[in-house]
Amino acid sequence: MEDQPLPQDPGNTPFRFRRRQVPEAQTQESWRKIESRLSTRRPGLIRRRIWRAMAAAVALPLLAYASYFIYCQLVSGGMTEYRTAYGEIRQVLLPDSSLVYLNANSTLRVPEEWNAAESRAVWLEGEAYFEITKKPGAGNARFIVHAKEIDVEVFGTKFNVNMLGARTTVSLKEGKVQLTANAPISQGPKVIMMKPGDEVLVDKDASQLKEAVNTELIADWRNHRYHFENTSLADISAMIKAKFGYEVIIADPEIKQKWISGDLYAENIEQLSRALSLTMNIEIEQKDQQLIFSLKEQ
């Protein structure tokens, strides 16, 4: 049976479709074949998806752990790392029984394994006071502190290395130290053999040797004591920033001309602020991570 043609607009081409009847039995057989194929494929597909999910659940943590392990090895390079926060002082006992006092905001890296046939070495960022145990023999008698600007070769001694400011300062209290600058030096020697009471300052491409320094005071920071001798406010501000992480804001320009001499005791930034306020006769306000220095009102 044919359908009647659909009415068309006069300006359009007429189309006519023929509709054929499909037997009901043939339609049911087609649906049966489709359902049979779907039922045989679905369990296998579901199983594959489950196995894939389980494999991913196991593989991802293993991959994350492996990545973290590789990262740690690359970063540490077989090193044990000691860190101090702002305002913190830490004592570290090295594998050879040498003692290191680590000042605030500093990092010391020590090899996990020390070979007795090789020189001992550590890597320092910040400030530390060393009391080195002298070892017999030519191989392991040397002790080297690697710093950013310098290498300090030690032969059983007590000394202080300070890199908290813009320059590196090495002060020798006892024993013998050979200091070698890592960068080219245009002013002063590149290699300096220090004796007790010497202090060497390395700043960019220049080195300076100071003799007859009072080395009894060089590491009093271990006991929270600060010694100032005609110290400028700029140097005090740099010390506060390096050790406590506070930025000094000068509200009155007159304060920049002040210098300070004397000994102060302070275990934290609050005690240091009060001590400086009394000594310098100024107001010091603590706000967030800032210390605001201003003149006292008359």
Backbone bond lengths (Angstrom), bond angles and torsions (degrees), N, CA, C in turn:
res aa  C-N    CA-C-N  psi(-1)  N-CA   C-N-CA  omega(-1)  CA-C   N-CA-C  phi
1 M - - - 1.463 - - 1.495 109.11 -
2 E 1.293 116.38 135.74 1.456 120.85 -177.99 1.516 110.04 -105.57
3 D 1.367 113.43 142.78 1.463 118.68 175.75 1.498 109.79 -77.19
4 Q 1.303 116.17 153.41 1.457 120.95 175.75 1.511 109.75 -73.18
5 P 1.340 116.65 147.72 1.471 118.62 178.55 1.518 111.24 -61.61
6 L 1.394 114.16 142.90 1.459 119.49 176.74 1.510 109.48 -73.11
7 P 1.342 118.03 144.76 1.468 119.18 179.18 1.525 110.58 -66.25
8 Q 1.287 118.05 139.43 1.473 123.97 -178.38 1.504 109.99 -121.94
9 D 1.334 112.49 157.12 1.459 117.45 174.13 1.502 108.95 -69.93
10 P 1.304 117.02 151.76 1.461 119.38 -176.99 1.517 112.24 -59.66
11 G 1.349 118.02 -33.27 1.461 119.41 -176.43 1.497 114.09 -86.12
12 N 1.339 121.59 -2.01 1.459 124.27 -176.94 1.525 110.48 -105.10
13 T 1.360 114.34 155.90 1.461 119.59 177.87 1.515 109.07 -77.49
14 P 1.305 120.67 129.59 1.471 122.55 -177.59 1.509 111.16 -74.33
15 F 1.357 118.16 140.48 1.469 124.51 174.66 1.515 107.82 -122.22
16 R 1.323 113.12 151.29 1.450 118.77 178.20 1.529 108.32 -139.61
17 F 1.349 119.18 131.14 1.463 124.97 -177.74 1.521 109.33 -111.47
18 R 1.343 113.53 142.30 1.448 120.13 176.45 1.515 109.60 -105.65
19 R 1.289 119.29 132.70 1.459 125.26 180.00 1.519 109.05 -110.82
20 R 1.416 115.32 122.76 1.446 120.07 -179.56 1.527 109.66 -105.45
21 Q 1.280 118.29 140.76 1.448 123.63 178.92 1.530 110.25 -83.02
22 V 1.391 117.79 129.93 1.468 123.08 177.65 1.519 107.16 -99.40
23 P 1.313 117.98 134.45 1.482 119.72 -179.39 1.519 111.23 -60.75
24 E 1.333 116.98 145.53 1.462 122.43 -177.96 1.519 111.51 -63.17
25 A 1.292 118.36 -36.21 1.474 122.03 -179.15 1.522 110.92 -64.61
26 Q 1.326 116.34 -39.86 1.474 120.06 179.44 1.528 110.73 -66.57
27 T 1.334 117.61 -39.74 1.469 121.66 178.26 1.523 111.23 -62.37
28 Q 1.352 117.43 -44.68 1.453 121.08 -179.93 1.529 111.67 -64.35
29 E 1.346 116.36 -37.90 1.466 120.06 179.29 1.537 111.32 -65.48
30 S 1.345 116.51 -38.28 1.473 120.64 178.54 1.520 110.89 -64.27
31 W 1.338 117.25 -43.62 1.473 120.67 178.79 1.531 111.05 -65.70
32 R 1.322 117.26 -35.20 1.465 120.13 179.09 1.532 111.11 -64.36
33 K 1.341 117.75 -42.69 1.458 121.83 179.23 1.531 111.31 -63.64
34 I 1.344 116.20 -40.45 1.474 120.00 -179.55 1.528 110.49 -64.65
35 E 1.343 117.11 -46.16 1.460 120.95 -179.00 1.531 111.17 -64.84
36 S 1.358 115.64 -36.42 1.468 119.10 179.48 1.519 110.94 -63.55
37 R 1.339 117.64 -43.40 1.459 121.40 179.52 1.530 111.43 -65.09
38 L 1.331 115.88 -41.15 1.461 118.97 179.57 1.526 111.26 -65.22
39 S 1.311 118.27 -40.49 1.464 121.27 -177.35 1.519 111.92 -68.25
40 T 1.351 117.85 -31.20 1.474 120.18 179.26 1.508 111.75 -78.59
41 R 1.304 119.26 -27.54 1.477 122.51 -177.44 1.514 112.74 -87.82
42 R 1.337 117.96 -33.86 1.466 120.61 -171.51 1.522 113.06 -62.00
43 P 1.338 123.20 -46.82 1.472 121.26 -179.36 1.517 112.45 -60.03
44 G 1.351 116.85 -42.90 1.466 118.98 178.47 1.510 111.87 -63.31
45 L 1.322 116.31 -41.19 1.459 120.03 179.17 1.518 111.09 -64.25
46 I 1.351 116.28 -41.91 1.457 120.19 179.33 1.518 110.94 -64.48
47 R 1.359 115.81 -42.72 1.468 119.36 179.09 1.528 111.01 -61.02
48 R 1.337 115.86 -44.11 1.472 118.76 179.59 1.519 111.45 -61.19
49 R 1.338 116.60 -40.32 1.466 120.03 179.95 1.534 110.72 -66.56
50 I 1.341 116.87 -38.15 1.471 120.13 178.67 1.522 110.44 -64.42
51 W 1.349 116.23 -45.76 1.466 119.45 179.54 1.530 111.91 -62.39
52 R 1.326 115.50 -39.43 1.465 119.02 178.01 1.519 110.94 -62.80
53 A 1.325 117.71 -42.97 1.467 121.40 179.32 1.522 111.36 -63.82
54 M 1.378 114.91 -41.83 1.463 118.08 179.76 1.521 111.05 -66.29
55 A 1.313 117.15 -39.94 1.467 120.47 178.70 1.515 110.98 -63.44
56 A 1.342 116.26 -40.62 1.464 119.67 178.60 1.517 111.13 -65.28
57 A 1.364 116.06 -38.64 1.470 119.63 -179.37 1.523 111.35 -63.71
58 V 1.349 116.60 -33.14 1.461 120.13 179.20 1.523 110.93 -82.49
59 A 1.326 116.28 -41.84 1.468 120.53 -173.71 1.522 112.88 -70.42
60 L 1.319 118.02 -38.05 1.468 119.91 -175.78 1.522 112.31 -63.12
61 P 1.370 120.17 -47.80 1.470 118.76 176.27 1.516 112.84 -61.39
62 L 1.361 116.86 -39.62 1.458 119.19 178.28 1.519 111.08 -63.49
63 L 1.323 116.43 -41.18 1.453 120.14 178.37 1.518 111.28 -65.28
64 A 1.342 116.30 -40.27 1.469 119.68 179.13 1.519 110.80 -64.55
65 Y 1.347 116.58 -42.60 1.470 119.67 179.45 1.518 110.93 -64.57
66 A 1.356 115.68 -43.43 1.466 119.26 -179.97 1.522 110.69 -62.25
67 S 1.320 116.86 -41.27 1.465 120.33 179.22 1.523 110.82 -63.99
68 Y 1.356 116.47 -42.39 1.469 119.89 179.50 1.528 110.70 -65.46
69 F 1.349 116.83 -40.20 1.465 120.38 179.70 1.524 110.63 -62.76
70 I 1.342 116.02 -45.44 1.468 119.83 178.99 1.518 110.45 -62.93
71 Y 1.351 116.55 -41.43 1.470 120.10 178.98 1.527 111.17 -60.98
72 C 1.341 116.11 -44.49 1.468 119.30 -179.58 1.518 111.31 -62.71
73 Q 1.334 115.91 -39.43 1.452 118.85 179.99 1.519 111.20 -66.57
74 L 1.331 116.28 -40.18 1.467 119.44 179.81 1.515 111.54 -67.33
75 V 1.345 116.40 -40.37 1.458 119.82 -176.90 1.525 111.10 -74.56
76 S 1.326 116.49 -49.33 1.459 119.36 -174.57 1.509 112.46 -79.80
77 G 1.358 116.76 -32.70 1.450 119.56 -179.60 1.517 112.16 59.18
78 G 1.339 117.86 37.43 1.450 120.62 -178.70 1.507 113.61 73.81
79 M 1.332 117.15 29.91 1.458 122.48 -177.16 1.527 111.08 -109.74
80 T 1.325 114.98 148.18 1.456 121.32 167.21 1.528 107.02 -98.90
81 E 1.317 116.88 127.55 1.458 121.40 -173.31 1.524 110.85 -112.14
82 Y 1.322 115.58 131.96 1.457 122.42 176.37 1.532 107.77 -116.20
83 R 1.335 116.04 129.00 1.458 121.18 -179.28 1.525 110.51 -125.86
84 T 1.323 115.90 150.23 1.454 121.13 172.46 1.518 109.09 -123.54
85 A 1.309 115.82 143.83 1.459 121.18 177.48 1.529 109.47 -84.72
86 Y 1.320 116.57 175.76 1.461 120.72 175.22 1.529 109.19 -59.22
87 G 1.326 116.50 130.73 1.452 121.67 177.40 1.516 114.54 80.89
88 E 1.324 118.19 1.23 1.468 121.44 -176.98 1.524 110.77 -102.14
89 I 1.336 116.71 142.48 1.461 123.91 174.25 1.525 107.52 -123.13
90 R 1.333 115.78 133.74 1.466 119.97 -174.62 1.523 110.38 -132.35
91 Q 1.324 115.71 143.54 1.459 122.06 177.46 1.528 108.74 -105.62
92 V 1.347 116.40 129.97 1.459 122.04 -176.99 1.524 109.14 -123.40
93 L 1.331 116.30 127.45 1.458 121.98 175.84 1.524 108.13 -99.07
94 L 1.335 117.41 119.00 1.452 122.12 -177.99 1.532 110.88 -81.06
95 P 1.335 117.01 163.04 1.468 119.94 -178.28 1.523 114.53 -58.84
96 D 1.342 117.91 -24.20 1.471 120.26 -179.86 1.521 111.60 -93.88
97 S 1.345 116.79 13.33 1.470 124.54 -179.57 1.517 113.37 75.42
98 S 1.323 117.71 5.81 1.468 119.22 171.20 1.519 109.05 -68.26
99 L 1.337 116.04 152.36 1.465 121.53 -175.88 1.519 109.60 -116.33
100 V 1.321 115.54 134.81 1.460 121.64 179.38 1.524 108.74 -127.71
101 Y 1.333 115.41 129.23 1.466 121.52 172.49 1.531 106.90 -102.60
102 L 1.323 115.68 117.47 1.463 121.41 -175.79 1.526 109.67 -99.63
103 N 1.327 114.93 120.68 1.463 120.06 -178.89 1.531 110.32 -76.12
104 A 1.331 115.64 175.85 1.464 121.23 -177.43 1.520 111.66 -62.40
105 N 1.330 115.44 152.41 1.462 122.30 174.94 1.525 111.28 54.61
106 S 1.321 116.82 44.98 1.460 121.88 -176.34 1.524 110.57 -132.60
107 T 1.338 115.04 160.41 1.459 121.74 -179.62 1.524 109.39 -136.51
108 L 1.321 115.88 133.79 1.462 122.29 175.79 1.522 108.41 -124.12
109 R 1.331 116.33 126.71 1.462 121.58 177.60 1.523 109.29 -112.25
110 V 1.321 114.89 129.32 1.463 121.84 -175.22 1.521 108.32 -127.25
111 P 1.338 119.40 133.97 1.468 120.39 177.08 1.522 111.23 -59.17
112 E 1.324 116.22 140.89 1.459 120.12 179.82 1.524 111.83 -66.41
113 E 1.336 116.68 -31.71 1.454 120.99 179.18 1.528 109.47 -124.08
114 W 1.324 116.28 131.13 1.463 122.19 179.54 1.522 108.24 -107.80
115 N 1.313 116.19 121.60 1.454 121.56 178.05 1.525 108.86 -89.79
116 A 1.339 116.10 122.48 1.469 120.34 -176.85 1.520 111.95 -64.96
117 A 1.332 116.98 -19.90 1.472 119.48 -178.87 1.519 112.40 -87.07
118 E 1.337 117.26 -2.52 1.462 120.81 -177.81 1.524 109.87 -119.98
119 S 1.319 114.88 166.86 1.452 120.27 176.37 1.526 110.03 -68.97
120 R 1.310 115.79 145.80 1.455 120.84 175.22 1.530 108.62 -83.38
121 A 1.309 116.16 144.84 1.462 119.03 -177.58 1.520 110.35 -151.42
122 V 1.337 115.86 145.69 1.462 123.02 174.05 1.524 108.02 -135.65
123 W 1.339 115.40 163.00 1.458 121.44 179.98 1.530 108.34 -122.64
124 L 1.337 115.86 129.24 1.465 120.90 -172.57 1.515 111.50 -123.11
125 E 1.337 114.63 138.47 1.467 122.80 167.76 1.518 106.82 -130.27
126 G 1.323 117.42 120.92 1.460 120.48 -178.41 1.515 111.06 113.76
127 E 1.338 116.51 -130.56 1.463 120.51 -178.77 1.517 110.14 -137.85
128 A 1.340 115.07 141.82 1.463 120.28 178.40 1.518 109.72 -154.10
129 Y 1.330 114.96 149.88 1.461 122.29 174.21 1.516 107.30 -111.37
130 F 1.354 116.04 128.32 1.459 121.70 -173.63 1.525 110.62 -111.62
131 E 1.329 114.87 136.26 1.454 122.03 168.03 1.521 106.32 -121.66
132 I 1.338 116.05 97.48 1.458 122.12 -169.22 1.525 111.23 -91.11
133 T 1.314 115.19 132.76 1.456 121.86 175.95 1.520 109.32 -82.45
134 K 1.310 116.14 127.39 1.460 120.24 -179.69 1.516 109.79 -78.03
135 K 1.339 115.84 131.75 1.454 121.59 -179.53 1.524 109.78 -111.10
136 P 1.311 118.86 143.22 1.465 120.67 178.34 1.518 111.67 -74.54
137 G 1.321 115.32 160.68 1.453 120.63 175.87 1.505 111.91 93.23
138 A 1.330 115.03 158.54 1.463 120.00 -176.43 1.512 112.06 -79.49
139 G 1.345 117.08 -32.42 1.451 118.99 -173.16 1.510 113.72 -70.98
140 N 1.344 116.59 -52.49 1.459 118.93 -173.63 1.522 112.87 -102.55
141 A 1.324 117.96 14.49 1.461 119.20 177.75 1.523 110.62 -74.58
142 R 1.308 116.81 -26.49 1.468 120.76 -177.85 1.528 110.11 -78.48
143 F 1.304 115.20 140.23 1.462 122.43 175.25 1.518 106.05 -131.59
144 I 1.331 117.12 123.60 1.466 121.05 -173.87 1.523 109.58 -119.62
145 V 1.317 115.66 130.18 1.461 122.26 172.57 1.526 107.30 -104.19
146 H 1.317 115.98 116.03 1.460 121.14 178.49 1.533 108.63 -92.32
147 A 1.310 115.97 119.39 1.461 121.93 176.52 1.525 108.26 -119.14
148 K 1.310 116.02 176.03 1.461 120.05 -175.77 1.520 111.70 -65.07
149 E 1.320 117.18 -46.11 1.456 121.20 -175.00 1.526 113.04 -93.93
150 I 1.329 116.93 -24.27 1.458 120.11 -169.61 1.524 111.33 -142.69
151 D 1.328 115.27 163.40 1.458 123.12 165.60 1.525 107.27 -117.63
152 V 1.329 115.89 132.65 1.468 121.22 -179.20 1.526 107.92 -112.89
153 E 1.328 115.98 115.20 1.459 121.33 178.57 1.522 108.88 -99.33
154 V 1.316 115.19 126.24 1.455 121.20 -167.41 1.525 110.21 -116.78
155 F 1.328 115.11 146.10 1.458 121.50 176.66 1.534 108.72 -129.33
156 G 1.315 117.32 71.71 1.456 121.64 178.64 1.507 112.51 63.02
157 T 1.314 118.74 88.40 1.462 120.25 -168.63 1.516 112.49 -160.63
158 K 1.340 114.97 176.05 1.459 122.93 173.96 1.524 107.57 -126.81
159 F 1.315 115.75 125.77 1.471 119.29 -175.64 1.522 109.41 -156.91
160 N 1.331 114.18 166.52 1.463 121.20 -178.57 1.525 108.77 -125.88
161 V 1.341 115.72 135.84 1.465 121.96 175.21 1.514 107.90 -119.96
162 N 1.327 116.57 124.76 1.464 121.56 -176.65 1.524 109.39 -124.25
163 M 1.325 115.85 114.64 1.468 121.94 175.31 1.523 111.40 -121.47
164 L 1.316 117.19 19.06 1.458 120.13 -177.19 1.520 112.11 -71.57
165 G 1.313 117.72 -26.33 1.460 121.02 179.20 1.519 111.76 -96.80
166 A 1.330 115.65 -160.13 1.458 120.57 -178.68 1.520 112.26 -76.04
167 R 1.339 117.80 -17.84 1.452 120.91 -178.76 1.521 109.74 -122.66
168 T 1.321 115.00 165.14 1.463 121.31 178.25 1.523 108.76 -104.28
169 T 1.337 115.29 131.09 1.459 121.11 -178.80 1.522 109.46 -124.89
170 V 1.339 115.31 127.97 1.465 121.17 176.56 1.520 107.84 -117.45
171 S 1.336 116.14 124.00 1.467 122.27 179.94 1.522 108.68 -119.98
172 L 1.332 116.03 128.19 1.459 121.09 -175.42 1.523 110.75 -106.89
173 K 1.318 115.09 123.28 1.463 120.36 179.55 1.525 111.87 -97.23
174 E 1.327 116.86 -38.41 1.460 119.91 -173.53 1.524 109.75 -152.95
175 G 1.346 117.26 142.45 1.450 121.14 175.73 1.515 112.83 94.82
176 K 1.340 115.97 -146.42 1.461 121.53 -176.18 1.526 109.17 -141.01
177 V 1.338 115.40 139.23 1.456 121.54 -178.50 1.524 109.38 -137.95
178 Q 1.313 115.45 136.20 1.461 120.42 171.04 1.514 108.32 -110.04
179 L 1.301 115.70 122.14 1.463 122.05 -177.45 1.522 109.06 -106.34
180 T 1.332 116.78 130.30 1.464 122.32 179.27 1.517 109.51 -126.58
181 A 1.324 116.61 122.57 1.463 120.67 179.08 1.523 109.42 -74.65
182 N 1.321 116.65 138.57 1.466 120.96 -179.50 1.511 112.80 -81.05
183 A 1.337 117.44 -28.11 1.459 122.00 -178.58 1.529 109.67 -103.69
184 P 1.329 117.80 161.21 1.468 120.38 176.59 1.523 111.21 -59.38
185 I 1.326 116.55 137.71 1.459 122.93 -179.69 1.522 109.03 -111.65
186 S 1.333 115.70 121.12 1.465 119.75 179.34 1.522 111.98 -93.05
187 Q 1.348 115.92 -24.49 1.460 120.68 178.42 1.527 108.76 -127.33
188 G 1.326 115.58 122.56 1.449 119.84 -179.75 1.520 111.19 91.36
189 P 1.337 116.58 167.95 1.467 120.85 -177.53 1.521 112.58 -74.96
190 K 1.340 115.31 151.71 1.462 121.64 177.44 1.528 110.59 -85.04
191 V 1.338 116.27 -32.14 1.460 122.22 178.66 1.525 108.57 -119.86
192 I 1.331 116.62 127.44 1.469 121.47 -177.17 1.516 109.02 -130.95
193 M 1.314 116.60 127.44 1.455 121.64 172.75 1.525 107.48 -94.35
194 M 1.321 116.74 115.60 1.456 121.36 -174.00 1.529 110.78 -96.21
195 K 1.313 114.87 148.26 1.464 122.30 174.27 1.523 108.32 -119.47
196 P 1.344 118.83 162.57 1.470 120.48 -178.86 1.525 112.00 -53.39
197 G 1.321 115.17 134.70 1.458 121.19 -178.15 1.513 113.43 95.05
198 D 1.343 117.55 -4.87 1.464 121.09 178.60 1.525 110.70 -88.56
199 E 1.314 113.34 151.22 1.468 120.78 174.65 1.520 107.48 -139.34
200 V 1.329 116.36 131.10 1.462 122.00 -178.87 1.520 109.31 -117.10
201 L 1.327 115.26 132.22 1.459 121.84 177.18 1.524 108.31 -112.57
202 V 1.334 116.68 126.97 1.459 122.28 178.17 1.520 107.89 -119.43
203 D 1.335 115.24 120.30 1.457 121.03 -176.33 1.526 108.30 -133.79
204 K 1.321 116.80 110.14 1.467 122.58 -178.40 1.526 109.78 57.47
205 D 1.341 118.09 -108.58 1.465 121.17 -176.19 1.521 112.15 -109.81
206 A 1.327 117.48 23.41 1.472 120.86 -177.85 1.520 109.93 -131.05
207 S 1.337 115.26 146.33 1.461 121.54 175.05 1.525 109.04 -127.66
208 Q 1.329 115.61 148.29 1.468 120.75 -178.82 1.523 108.83 -140.83
209 L 1.321 115.58 131.94 1.457 121.67 178.91 1.521 109.86 -104.02
210 K 1.338 115.81 126.89 1.465 121.64 175.28 1.522 107.69 -115.52
211 E 1.335 115.51 134.20 1.461 120.87 -177.38 1.524 110.76 -109.91
212 A 1.318 114.71 163.73 1.469 122.58 176.60 1.527 112.05 56.88
213 V 1.316 116.14 43.54 1.466 121.64 176.23 1.528 108.43 -83.26
214 N 1.331 116.14 145.30 1.464 120.48 177.17 1.525 108.79 -74.55
215 T 1.319 116.25 88.49 1.462 120.35 -174.76 1.524 113.23 -75.15
216 E 1.338 117.86 -7.82 1.458 119.75 176.10 1.522 111.65 -66.22
217 L 1.328 115.50 -18.48 1.464 119.76 -175.57 1.521 113.15 -104.95
218 I 1.341 117.35 -4.13 1.463 118.79 -169.38 1.528 112.94 -65.12
219 A 1.316 118.10 -27.06 1.469 119.88 -176.94 1.521 112.09 -120.03
220 D 1.319 117.23 25.90 1.457 119.33 177.80 1.521 112.65 -68.29
221 W 1.336 116.05 -11.00 1.466 118.40 175.49 1.534 110.76 -61.66
222 R 1.351 116.61 -21.82 1.468 119.60 177.22 1.524 111.32 -61.64
223 N 1.328 115.78 -27.12 1.467 122.18 179.35 1.526 111.93 -105.93
224 H 1.338 115.33 19.10 1.477 122.35 177.09 1.535 111.83 64.00
225 R 1.317 116.93 32.33 1.466 120.90 177.57 1.527 109.30 -110.05
226 Y 1.329 114.40 141.07 1.458 121.62 -178.40 1.520 108.99 -123.58
227 H 1.327 115.21 131.61 1.457 121.23 -179.12 1.526 108.92 -114.85
228 F 1.317 115.19 125.14 1.465 121.17 179.91 1.527 109.34 -120.64
229 E 1.322 115.07 134.76 1.462 121.11 177.25 1.518 108.07 -135.92
230 N 1.330 115.17 100.99 1.464 121.00 -174.45 1.533 110.63 50.21
231 T 1.307 115.30 46.10 1.467 121.16 -177.25 1.522 109.89 -86.17
232 S 1.317 115.91 129.91 1.461 120.54 -178.39 1.524 110.52 -77.06
233 L 1.329 115.01 161.89 1.457 120.25 178.71 1.530 110.62 -66.52
234 A 1.338 115.90 -29.57 1.464 119.00 177.87 1.533 110.72 -64.01
235 D 1.328 116.60 -42.19 1.468 119.67 178.86 1.531 111.06 -68.19
236 I 1.342 116.68 -38.57 1.465 120.09 177.83 1.533 110.19 -64.31
237 S 1.335 116.20 -41.24 1.468 120.04 179.29 1.526 110.80 -62.81
238 A 1.332 116.64 -41.53 1.465 120.39 179.49 1.526 110.85 -64.92
239 M 1.334 117.09 -39.33 1.457 120.58 178.42 1.524 111.41 -64.62
240 I 1.326 116.91 -42.22 1.464 121.16 179.94 1.535 110.21 -64.04
241 K 1.322 116.35 -41.67 1.468 120.52 179.62 1.522 110.67 -64.51
242 A 1.337 116.96 -44.19 1.464 120.90 -176.29 1.525 112.02 -71.12
243 K 1.314 117.37 -41.00 1.463 121.00 -172.76 1.527 113.09 -88.11
244 F 1.326 117.62 -35.86 1.466 119.90 -174.63 1.531 113.55 -116.11
245 G 1.332 117.65 -11.86 1.451 120.08 178.33 1.512 114.70 79.37
246 Y 1.335 117.28 16.99 1.472 121.26 179.77 1.527 109.83 -103.25
247 E 1.324 115.48 137.69 1.461 120.99 176.00 1.524 109.25 -91.88
248 V 1.331 116.47 132.36 1.461 121.92 -179.89 1.530 109.44 -90.95
249 I 1.313 115.44 125.02 1.465 122.30 177.68 1.527 108.36 -109.02
250 I 1.328 117.53 123.51 1.464 122.56 179.52 1.525 108.62 -94.26
251 A 1.330 116.11 107.15 1.467 120.19 -178.43 1.524 111.86 -77.96
252 D 1.348 117.66 -32.57 1.465 122.02 -179.38 1.527 109.04 -118.79
253 P 1.344 118.82 120.61 1.465 122.17 -177.26 1.527 113.97 -56.56
254 E 1.348 117.17 -26.55 1.463 119.52 -178.89 1.526 112.02 -60.20
255 I 1.318 116.49 -28.58 1.467 120.47 -176.97 1.525 110.88 -66.26
256 K 1.337 117.35 -26.75 1.461 120.31 -178.35 1.531 112.24 -62.27
257 Q 1.318 116.91 -21.27 1.459 120.48 -178.55 1.527 112.31 -84.90
258 K 1.319 117.33 -4.33 1.462 120.11 -176.64 1.528 111.17 -79.55
259 W 1.325 115.49 143.67 1.463 124.03 173.76 1.522 107.68 -125.19
260 I 1.302 115.91 158.20 1.451 118.59 -177.31 1.520 110.64 -134.55
261 S 1.319 115.92 140.49 1.463 123.14 173.58 1.527 107.72 -133.59
262 G 1.310 115.67 136.60 1.462 119.00 179.45 1.514 111.49 144.11
263 D 1.319 115.87 178.27 1.464 123.07 -179.04 1.525 109.56 -114.98
264 L 1.319 115.66 133.27 1.458 120.97 -179.90 1.523 109.51 -126.75
265 Y 1.326 115.31 148.72 1.460 121.59 175.37 1.520 108.21 -117.87
266 A 1.334 116.90 127.63 1.464 120.25 179.88 1.521 109.12 -156.50
267 E 1.327 116.25 126.35 1.456 120.93 178.66 1.520 112.45 -89.93
268 N 1.334 117.59 -17.52 1.456 120.50 -178.98 1.519 109.55 -149.83
269 I 1.316 115.96 178.79 1.464 120.65 -174.71 1.532 111.48 -68.54
270 E 1.333 117.85 -29.90 1.466 120.03 178.67 1.522 110.98 -66.98
271 Q 1.328 117.21 -44.90 1.469 120.54 178.89 1.527 110.79 -65.81
272 L 1.324 116.70 -39.76 1.463 119.41 179.19 1.526 111.46 -65.32
273 S 1.324 117.10 -38.86 1.464 120.80 178.98 1.529 110.77 -62.86
274 R 1.332 116.66 -44.11 1.470 119.79 179.71 1.528 110.87 -64.88
275 A 1.342 116.61 -40.96 1.456 119.92 -179.36 1.521 111.38 -65.78
276 L 1.324 117.62 -42.36 1.467 120.95 178.79 1.521 110.92 -67.95
277 S 1.321 116.56 -36.70 1.463 119.95 179.50 1.527 111.15 -61.95
278 L 1.333 116.14 -44.16 1.467 120.05 179.35 1.521 111.44 -69.81
279 T 1.331 117.31 -42.08 1.462 120.68 -176.35 1.527 111.86 -68.95
280 M 1.330 117.03 -40.99 1.459 121.35 -176.02 1.525 112.50 -94.15
281 N 1.335 116.47 -4.80 1.466 121.51 179.60 1.535 111.07 57.02
282 I 1.328 115.57 52.35 1.455 121.65 178.65 1.523 109.13 -136.12
283 E 1.336 114.45 166.41 1.458 120.76 174.50 1.528 108.74 -92.55
284 I 1.329 116.50 135.46 1.463 120.98 176.71 1.515 108.59 -127.97
285 E 1.323 115.21 116.56 1.465 121.68 -179.85 1.526 109.64 -107.29
286 Q 1.311 115.99 130.34 1.458 121.32 178.45 1.520 109.00 -96.76
287 K 1.337 115.40 121.49 1.459 121.06 -177.70 1.520 108.91 -139.36
288 D 1.320 116.14 115.55 1.459 121.99 -175.76 1.525 108.59 53.51
289 Q 1.317 117.85 -121.86 1.464 121.82 178.76 1.522 111.00 -105.34
290 Q 1.320 115.48 35.80 1.467 121.00 -179.68 1.531 110.17 -130.25
291 L 1.343 114.73 149.18 1.460 122.99 169.37 1.519 107.01 -116.91
292 I 1.316 115.99 119.40 1.470 120.91 -177.04 1.521 108.65 -100.90
293 F 1.346 115.96 115.15 1.471 122.55 -179.74 1.525 108.10 -94.51
294 S 1.321 116.39 127.18 1.467 121.65 177.87 1.513 109.95 -144.58
295 L 1.339 116.89 159.64 1.453 121.36 178.83 1.523 109.98 -72.99
296 K 1.311 115.71 147.96 1.467 120.43 175.83 1.513 110.07 -71.37
297 E 1.324 115.10 142.05 1.460 119.12 177.54 1.528 110.32 -70.76
298 Q 1.324 114.96 135.74 1.466 119.84 -179.63 1.527 110.54 -77.33
